[in-house]
Amino acid sequence: MRSRNVYCLPLLLSVLFLASSIHAQDSLNVQLLGTLYGKYDNTRGIAIEGEHAFLATGNTGLRIIDISNPVEPVEIGANLASNRAVDVDVDGNYAYVADSVEGLWIIDIEDPGSPEEISFFSTPSGLYEVIVRDNIAFVRIRGSGLRIIDVSDPMNPVNIGIVNTPGYAYDIAIEGDYAYVADGSFGLRIIDISDPHEAVEIGFSQEYFASNVAVQGDYAYISAYEDGLLIINVSDPTNPVEVGAYVNDNLSVQGVAVFGNYVGIITIGDGLFIFDVSDPTDPIPVGHHEVPWGGVEVTYANGLCFVSSSHTGLHIFDVSIPSEPIEIGVCDTPDFSEDVAVSDGLAYIAQRSAGLRIVDVSDPSHPVELSSVDTPGSAQGVEVVGGYAVIADGPGGLRIIDIHDPLSPIEIGSHNAPNNAVNVAVGGQYAYVADSDKIRIFDLSNPSEPRQIAIIGTVWDQWDVKDVDVEGDYLYVAEERHDGLLVIDVSDPSEPELVGNGSNNLPVALAVRGSYVFAISLDYDEGDSYLDILDVSDPTAPDMVGWMNFPLWATDVTVEGNIAYIAATGGVRVIDVEDPTSPVEIGYYAAASSGGSTGITTENGLTYVTQYYQFQIFAEDTGNHVGNYSEERNHQAFSLDPVYPNPFNSATTVRYSLTQPGEVRVTVFDLLGREVASLYDGLSQPGEHTLPFNASNYPSGTYFLQLDTGNQVQTQKLTLIK
């Protein structure tokens, strides 16, 4: 019997293992070929049985992991019957896999190295969870409550009961003779399942929005979204009573797990909090572990685009045909990847606390890490010049690494940067370091003894320098707090002079090519990004001549010829800038929504966490990670019109059109990447189509509409205001 599954965001204690992958949920003219490590699509559900972990991994089905040595978990088997696997439970020699589109798959796992599907039970679309107890499968259907299936004969599953709930059924827990349903805005619903053929709701408590539930003994532990952790006494299931709570307006609780006298809650942005609930009326926070998250960087070399992702390592795209970027390799790496430089078939990755990693990318489909060198600070920017890597090392300042022998890199020089060295550009023998509110200029003529020759900043230290690039006699600076783009004359690097500034937005990254600056800025409120193109033929008067925006989080930009490559959420955007006044997106690759962790369970003193692209086992102190997968996608012409109205109150309208008949799935997801509504799933004819979306039962907030034809996906952000 497995420990309870909780859908949530990241982590517990410290990392032992992590298996990463990237899956294209949204692409245009892109073909996925393969990666070095990642195996899984969208890892959602997890069950632990003895020495094995069973993972529900979206399009890559059921995966079976040997965890007898949790420091080195090994995949030993897989079954691909389900291509929308979102949850799994194990009972005896069978695994029960919830497929969100088709229904319940039953897999014989007597030989875990060769699992085989033996039967299938069709359910309404929206099956998101399965729990099996005593030959009865309890399955949760979004929007339809609970289905009860007799699986005493696994070859012939039979439906024996249905209990509809008034809300959206976000989670279920089974304890004794009762099923507990976290039913969204309708709170906690309690169902008597002592006779599965006559299951009936007997009690409820609905003064909160319940998104997850775990039960132990006489208490139900509810993650109440933005209301925190609630503890409900269910000793009388007909009259559940709230007895304790931990409320913090700054926390957005997404999941809960209970083990012994402790409860773990998962939050967006703040990680995992552990509570002592030995006194349920007074939960006491006793532990916390941050959830690391970060952005991506991008660079270009020899027809390839290299993207370093803070979450999933180094990704390599073939962009020799800019309108058809192809992901051809991934190399997962041990820490946040902040920046990457490529030279002579080698990629140099700045990875914060992990320092500099050197990866052989001569065969982009099979990148291989050659070596690494630790740095004392937090490696955030890297440039390669000759046989040296120049690193902006956060509090560690400027570090110079000799890479003449890439198998044995060694630090040979350094210089402090008192604030926080976040990026670096090299021009000639000079390094220009973005050091928080200042720019520091170093002479590298003797790499073993870099010498600071100038500092430029403001008297009141008002700058927030994010990025730098150098072209000819000018240094271009992305300053995000006040002044936007800064242009500095460095014809005499020892006497830099600010000669120009100007940008409609405040940039976080930039690249300079010829007479143009390509700058990335962010709309933190809306989650959108902007590409601004500025004519700097007159450096004293930068003039914005073109721009475009997109509803993604962008973090870096590089330009090659007439193409700009933007590192954005989950991948890369390809922009034709031949006419700088009218940039046009011609291709992109984006991974699935990077919402974070999706499931947590505990077993034998260890905590197991799934993420959309990761499987993690947590104990104390150590960590390690691997991953691998491959897939192909093609392009099918269709269009998704802007949803109107948007923002909206309770109801809006979705319009799309096809140029040819095909299967179409239109769904709505919340901020966690959880499906909350299926608007259409079936064959759609050519022409225009209209779908209503009634959100009257959903809480206010941000949602994402997704139209999926099987070959291509488009996504729009929705804002519900009540």
LINQUI-V199035 format. One record per backbone hydrogen bond with DSSP energy under -0.5 kcal/mol. NH is the residue of the N-H (numbers start at 0). CO is the residue of the C=O. E is the energy in kcal/mol with one decimal. If there is no record, write none. Layout:
# LINQUI-V199035
NH;CO;E
NH;CO;E
This chain:
# LINQUI-V199035
5;599;-0.9
13;618;-2.6
15;616;-2.2
16;616;-1.2
17;623;-0.9
18;614;-1.1
19;17;-0.6
19;625;-2.2
20;612;-0.8
24;22;-0.9
24;589;-1.0
25;589;-1.7
27;587;-2.0
32;326;-1.9
33;326;-0.6
34;628;-1.1
35;329;-1.5
37;626;-3.8
40;56;-0.8
41;56;-0.6
42;40;-0.7
42;611;-1.7
43;55;-2.9
44;55;-0.9
46;53;-2.1
48;51;-2.7
51;48;-1.8
52;64;-2.6
53;46;-3.2
54;52;-0.5
54;62;-2.9
55;44;-2.3
56;54;-0.7
56;60;-2.7
57;84;-2.9
59;56;-2.3
60;57;-1.7
61;78;-2.7
62;54;-2.3
63;76;-2.9
64;52;-3.0
64;62;-0.5
65;73;-3.6
66;50;-2.8
66;64;-0.7
69;67;-0.6
71;68;-1.7
72;69;-0.6
73;65;-1.9
75;63;-2.6
76;63;-1.4
78;61;-2.4
84;57;-1.8
85;97;-2.9
86;97;-1.1
88;95;-1.8
90;93;-2.5
93;90;-1.5
94;106;-2.8
95;88;-3.4
96;94;-0.6
96;104;-2.8
97;86;-2.6
97;95;-0.5
98;96;-0.6
98;102;-2.9
99;83;-2.2
99;97;-0.6
102;98;-0.8
103;120;-3.0
104;96;-2.7
104;102;-0.5
105;118;-2.3
106;94;-3.1
106;104;-0.5
107;115;-3.3
108;92;-3.0
108;106;-0.6
109;92;-0.5
111;109;-0.7
113;110;-2.3
114;111;-0.5
115;107;-1.9
117;105;-2.8
118;105;-1.3
120;103;-2.9
122;101;-1.5
125;99;-3.0
127;125;-0.6
127;139;-2.6
128;139;-0.9
130;137;-2.1
132;135;-2.8
135;132;-1.5
136;148;-3.4
137;130;-3.5
137;135;-0.6
138;136;-0.6
138;146;-2.7
139;128;-2.3
140;138;-0.5
140;144;-3.0
141;125;-2.9
141;139;-0.6
142;167;-0.8
143;140;-2.4
144;140;-1.2
145;162;-3.0
146;138;-2.6
147;160;-2.8
148;136;-2.9
149;157;-3.5
150;134;-2.7
150;148;-0.6
153;151;-0.6
155;152;-2.4
157;149;-2.1
159;147;-2.9
160;147;-1.4
162;145;-2.7
169;181;-2.8
170;181;-1.2
172;179;-2.0
174;177;-2.4
177;174;-1.7
178;190;-2.7
179;172;-3.3
180;178;-0.5
180;188;-2.9
181;170;-2.7
181;179;-0.5
182;180;-0.9
182;186;-3.2
183;209;-2.1
185;182;-1.8
186;183;-1.8
186;207;-0.6
187;204;-3.2
188;180;-2.3
189;202;-3.1
190;178;-2.9
191;199;-3.0
192;176;-3.1
192;190;-0.6
193;176;-0.6
195;193;-0.6
197;194;-2.3
198;195;-0.8
199;191;-1.5
201;189;-2.7
202;189;-1.4
204;187;-2.3
209;183;-2.6
209;207;-0.8
210;208;-0.6
210;222;-2.6
211;222;-1.1
213;220;-1.8
215;218;-2.4
218;215;-1.8
219;231;-2.7
220;213;-3.6
221;219;-0.6
221;229;-2.9
222;211;-1.8
223;221;-0.8
223;227;-3.0
226;223;-2.7
227;224;-1.0
228;245;-2.0
229;221;-2.6
230;243;-3.1
231;219;-3.0
231;229;-0.5
232;240;-3.5
233;217;-3.1
233;231;-0.6
234;217;-0.5
236;234;-0.7
238;235;-2.5
240;232;-2.0
242;230;-2.8
243;230;-1.5
245;228;-2.7
250;247;-2.0
252;224;-1.8
252;250;-0.6
253;265;-3.7
254;265;-1.2
256;263;-2.2
258;261;-3.1
261;258;-1.7
262;274;-2.2
263;256;-3.1
264;272;-2.6
265;254;-2.1
266;270;-1.9
267;251;-1.9
268;266;-0.6
270;266;-0.8
271;288;-2.2
272;264;-2.3
273;286;-2.8
274;262;-3.2
275;283;-3.1
276;260;-3.1
276;274;-0.7
279;277;-0.6
281;278;-2.4
283;275;-2.1
284;282;-0.5
285;273;-3.4
286;273;-1.5
288;271;-2.3
291;289;-0.7
296;307;-2.4
298;305;-2.2
300;303;-2.5
303;300;-1.6
304;316;-3.2
305;298;-3.3
305;303;-0.5
306;304;-0.6
306;314;-3.1
307;296;-2.2
307;305;-0.5
308;306;-0.6
308;312;-3.7
309;294;-2.3
312;308;-1.4
313;330;-2.9
314;306;-3.4
315;328;-3.0
316;304;-2.9
317;325;-3.6
318;302;-2.3
318;316;-0.7
321;319;-0.7
323;320;-2.6
324;321;-0.5
325;317;-2.2
327;315;-2.4
327;325;-0.6
328;315;-1.2
330;313;-2.9
336;308;-0.8
337;335;-0.7
337;349;-3.3
338;349;-1.2
340;347;-2.1
342;345;-2.6
345;342;-1.3
346;358;-3.1
347;340;-3.5
348;346;-0.6
348;356;-2.9
349;338;-2.6
349;347;-0.5
350;348;-0.6
350;354;-3.0
351;378;-3.0
353;350;-3.0
354;351;-2.3
355;372;-2.5
356;348;-2.3
357;370;-2.7
358;346;-2.8
358;356;-0.5
359;367;-3.6
360;344;-2.4
360;358;-0.7
361;344;-0.5
363;361;-0.6
365;362;-2.3
366;363;-0.6
367;359;-2.1
369;357;-2.9
370;357;-1.4
372;355;-2.3
377;392;-1.8
378;351;-1.9
379;391;-3.1
380;391;-1.4
382;389;-2.2
384;387;-2.7
387;384;-1.9
388;400;-2.7
389;382;-3.6
389;387;-0.5
390;388;-0.5
390;398;-2.8
391;380;-2.3
392;390;-0.8
392;396;-3.4
393;420;-2.6
395;392;-2.9
396;393;-1.8
397;414;-3.0
398;390;-2.2
399;412;-3.0
400;388;-2.7
400;398;-0.5
401;409;-3.1
402;386;-2.9
402;400;-0.6
403;386;-0.5
405;403;-0.7
407;404;-2.0
409;401;-1.7
411;399;-2.5
412;399;-1.4
414;397;-2.2
420;393;-2.1
421;419;-0.7
421;433;-2.7
422;433;-1.0
424;431;-2.1
426;429;-2.4
429;426;-1.9
430;441;-2.3
431;424;-3.4
432;430;-0.6
432;439;-3.0
433;422;-2.4
433;431;-0.5
434;432;-0.9
434;437;-2.7
435;419;-0.9
435;433;-0.5
436;434;-0.9
437;434;-1.1
438;455;-2.5
439;432;-2.4
440;453;-2.7
441;430;-2.7
442;450;-3.4
443;428;-3.7
443;441;-0.6
446;444;-0.5
448;445;-2.3
449;446;-0.6
450;442;-2.1
452;440;-2.9
453;440;-1.3
455;438;-2.4
457;436;-0.5
460;457;-1.3
464;435;-3.5
465;477;-3.2
466;477;-1.1
468;475;-2.1
470;473;-2.7
473;470;-1.9
474;487;-3.0
475;468;-3.5
476;485;-2.6
477;466;-2.8
478;476;-0.8
478;483;-1.8
479;463;-2.5
479;477;-0.5
483;478;-1.0
485;476;-2.2
486;499;-3.2
487;474;-2.8
488;496;-3.3
489;472;-3.1
489;487;-0.6
492;490;-0.5
494;491;-2.6
495;492;-0.6
496;488;-1.8
498;486;-2.6
498;496;-0.5
499;486;-1.6
501;484;-1.7
506;504;-0.7
507;519;-3.4
508;519;-1.2
510;517;-1.8
512;515;-2.5
515;512;-1.8
516;533;-2.5
517;510;-3.1
518;516;-0.6
518;531;-2.9
519;508;-2.9
520;529;-2.0
521;505;-0.6
522;527;-2.9
523;521;-0.8
526;522;-2.5
527;522;-0.8
528;549;-2.4
529;520;-2.7
530;547;-3.1
531;518;-2.9
531;529;-0.6
532;545;-3.2
533;516;-2.7
533;531;-0.5
534;542;-3.5
535;514;-3.3
535;533;-0.6
538;536;-0.6
540;537;-2.4
542;534;-2.1
544;532;-2.6
545;532;-1.5
547;530;-1.7
549;528;-2.0
551;549;-2.0
553;551;-0.8
554;566;-2.7
555;566;-1.0
557;564;-2.2
559;562;-2.7
562;559;-1.9
563;574;-3.0
564;557;-3.4
565;563;-0.5
565;572;-2.6
566;555;-2.1
566;564;-0.5
567;565;-0.7
567;570;-1.8
568;552;-0.6
570;567;-2.6
571;588;-1.6
572;565;-2.5
573;586;-3.2
574;563;-3.0
574;572;-0.5
575;583;-3.5
576;561;-3.2
576;574;-0.6
579;577;-0.8
581;578;-2.4
583;575;-2.0
585;573;-2.6
586;573;-1.3
587;27;-1.0
588;571;-2.4
589;25;-2.3
591;22;-1.4
594;592;-1.3
597;609;-3.0
598;609;-1.4
599;5;-1.0
600;607;-2.1
602;605;-2.4
605;602;-1.9
606;617;-2.0
607;600;-3.3
608;615;-3.2
609;598;-2.4
610;613;-3.5
611;595;-1.4
613;610;-0.7
615;608;-3.7
616;16;-1.1
617;606;-3.5
618;13;-1.8
621;619;-1.6
625;17;-2.8
627;36;-1.1
638;656;-2.3
640;638;-0.6
640;654;-2.1
643;652;-1.4
646;718;-0.6
647;718;-2.3
649;647;-0.6
650;648;-1.3
651;692;-1.8
652;643;-1.2
653;690;-3.4
655;688;-2.1
656;638;-2.4
657;686;-1.9
658;636;-1.2
661;683;-2.0
663;681;-3.0
664;707;-2.3
665;679;-2.9
666;664;-0.5
666;705;-2.5
667;676;-2.7
668;703;-2.8
669;673;-2.4
672;669;-2.0
675;667;-3.3
676;667;-1.5
678;665;-2.5
678;676;-0.6
679;665;-1.4
681;663;-2.3
683;661;-2.5
686;657;-2.4
688;655;-3.0
690;653;-3.1
692;651;-2.5
694;649;-4.2
694;692;-0.7
697;694;-1.8
700;719;-2.0
702;717;-2.8
703;668;-2.6
704;715;-3.0
705;666;-3.1
706;713;-2.7
707;664;-2.9
707;705;-0.5
708;711;-2.5
713;706;-2.1
715;704;-2.4
717;702;-3.4
719;700;-2.9
719;717;-0.5
720;647;-2.9
720;718;-0.6
